[in-house]
């Protein structure tokens, strides 16, 4: 909450956090807080996964796996209930990320690639322990107006299924989009 601008969205401050290097500290705080809150909800009987966005800078740090292990241990959140989401751009770091992602997967957490577009080469995911891909919200917005977008979703879902990867649609804004995504057999949606 900004004193004069009110509630700010992540797009209002994430670039500044990245540029200042504070994204790692804020990301660690978000991880610890989400795990703690998730464990509290689970203790009350609620059963759902807790998703945490991870910056490219966090994922690039060797200590990140330890940060996750510590957050899980201190909160007592079941690792199966934690989903770490990171941008598809984080995979551009290639072989440097693979061992870290494998160690995270070995902890029992789930890994999701965010902001996936139809042109994203999913076959690259075969080399990583990825559980879920999340369709970009801008692409979902175009779905209602384009037969081509629907066929692209269909192709992406088929490719993801062949890799054993779940597809989630981000930013569903209306019942028609939801209906189209269900028709194309998208696993789940947010919005």
C-alpha positions in Angstrom: 0.0 0.0 0.0 1.5 3.2 -1.2 0.7 6.3 0.9 -0.5 8.4 -2.0 -1.0 5.9 -4.9 -3.0 3.3 -2.9 -2.6 -0.4 -3.6 0.1 -1.1 -6.2 0.1 -4.2 -8.4 3.3 -6.2 -8.9 3.8 -4.6 -12.4 4.1 -1.3 -10.5 7.1 -2.3 -8.5 8.7 -5.6 -9.7 11.0 -3.9 -12.2 12.3 -1.6 -9.5 12.9 -4.6 -7.2 14.8 -6.4 -9.9 16.9 -3.4 -10.8 17.8 -2.7 -7.1 18.6 -6.3 -6.4 16.0 -6.4 -3.6 13.9 -9.0 -5.5 15.9 -11.8 -3.8 15.1 -10.6 -0.3 11.5 -9.8 -1.1 11.1 -13.2 -2.9 12.5 -15.0 0.1 10.1 -13.2 2.4 7.2 -14.1 0.0 8.2 -17.8 0.0 8.5 -18.0 3.8 5.2 -16.1 4.3 3.3 -18.3 1.7 4.6 -21.5 3.2 3.6 -20.4 6.7 0.2 -19.3 5.6 -0.3 -22.5 3.6 0.6 -24.6 6.6 -1.9 -22.6 8.8 -4.7 -23.2 6.3 -3.8 -26.9 6.0 -3.9 -27.2 9.8 -7.5 -25.8 9.7 -8.5 -28.5 7.2 -8.2 -26.6 3.9 -6.5 -28.6 1.1 -5.1 -26.8 -1.8 -1.7 -26.0 -3.2 0.1 -22.7 -2.5 1.8 -21.1 -5.5 4.7 -18.7 -5.2 6.2 -16.7 -8.0 10.0 -17.0 -8.2 12.1 -14.4 -10.0 14.8 -15.3 -12.4 17.4 -13.8 -10.0 16.2 -16.1 -7.2 16.2 -19.2 -9.3 19.8 -18.3 -10.5 21.1 -18.4 -6.9 22.6 -21.7 -5.8 21.2 -21.0 -2.3 17.6 -20.9 -3.5 17.1 -24.6 -3.0 18.2 -24.2 0.6 15.8 -21.2 1.0 12.9 -23.5 -0.2 14.0 -26.4 2.1 14.2 -24.0 5.1 10.8 -22.4 4.4 9.2 -25.8 4.1 10.9 -27.2 7.3 10.1 -24.1 9.4 6.5 -23.9 8.3 5.9 -27.7 8.2 4.1 -27.3 4.9 4.0 -30.5 2.9 6.3 -30.0 -0.1 3.6 -31.6 -2.3 1.4 -28.5 -1.5 4.0 -26.0 -2.8 4.1 -24.9 -6.5 7.0 -22.7 -7.5 6.2 -20.6 -10.6 8.8 -18.9 -12.7 8.9 -17.2 -16.1 9.7 -19.2 -19.2 12.6 -16.8 -19.6 14.3 -18.4 -16.6 14.8 -21.6 -18.7 16.9 -19.6 -21.1 19.7 -20.0 -18.7 19.8 -23.6 -19.8 22.1 -26.0 -18.2 22.8 -23.8 -15.2 19.1 -24.1 -14.1 18.6 -27.8 -14.7 20.5 -29.1 -11.5 18.7 -26.6 -9.4 15.3 -27.5 -10.8 16.1 -31.2 -10.3 17.0 -30.5 -6.6 13.8 -28.6 -6.1 11.8 -31.4 -7.6 13.6 -33.9 -5.4 12.3 -31.9 -2.4 8.8 -32.8 -3.6 7.7 -29.3 -4.7 5.9 -28.8 -8.0 7.4 -26.6 -10.7 5.4 -24.4 -13.1 6.5 -22.3 -16.1 4.5 -19.0 -16.3 3.7 -16.8 -19.3 3.7 -19.6 -21.9 2.6 -18.5 -25.3 1.7 -20.8 -28.3 5.1 -20.2 -29.9 6.9 -21.4 -26.7 8.9 -24.6 -27.6 7.5 -27.0 -25.1 9.8 -29.8 -26.3 12.5 -28.0 -24.3 10.6 -28.9 -21.2 11.5 -32.6 -21.7 14.9 -31.8 -20.2 13.4 -30.3 -17.0 11.2 -31.6 -14.1 8.3 -29.3 -15.0 4.8 -30.2 -13.8 2.7 -27.4 -15.2 2.7 -24.7 -17.9 0.6 -21.6 -17.5 -0.8 -19.9 -20.6 -0.2 -16.2 -20.7 -3.2 -14.0 -19.8 -2.7 -11.8 -22.9 -3.1 -14.9 -25.1 -6.2 -15.9 -23.2 -7.7 -12.5 -23.8 -7.2 -13.0 -27.6 -8.9 -16.4 -27.5 -12.5 -15.0 -27.9 -11.7 -13.2 -31.1 -9.6 -15.7 -33.0 -10.1 -19.2 -34.4 -6.3 -19.3 -34.9 -5.8 -18.8 -31.1 -8.1 -21.7 -30.4 -6.2 -24.0 -32.7 -2.9 -22.8 -31.1 -4.3 -23.7 -27.6 -5.3 -27.1 -28.9 -1.9 -27.7 -30.3 -0.2 -26.6 -27.1 -2.4 -28.7 -24.9 -1.7 -31.8 -27.1 2.0 -31.1 -26.9 1.9 -30.6 -23.1 0.0 -33.9 -22.7 2.6 -35.8 -24.7 5.2 -34.5 -22.3 3.1 -35.3 -19.2 2.7 -31.6 -18.3 -0.5 -30.0 -17.0 -1.8 -26.8 -18.7 -3.3 -23.9 -16.7 -4.9 -20.8 -18.2 -4.2 -17.5 -16.5 -6.4 -14.5 -16.6 -9.8 -16.0 -17.5 -12.2 -13.1 -17.6 -15.5 -14.5 -18.6 -17.7 -17.6 -19.0 -17.0 -17.8 -22.8 -13.3 -17.9 -22.3 -13.7 -20.6 -19.7 -16.0 -22.6 -22.0 -13.5 -22.4 -24.8 -10.6 -23.5 -22.6 -12.7 -26.4 -21.3 -13.5 -27.4 -24.8 -9.8 -27.4 -25.7 -9.2 -29.6 -22.6 -7.1 -27.1 -20.6 -6.6 -28.7 -17.2 -7.4 -25.7 -15.0 -7.8 -21.9 -15.0 -7.3 -18.8 -12.9 -9.3 -15.7 -13.1 
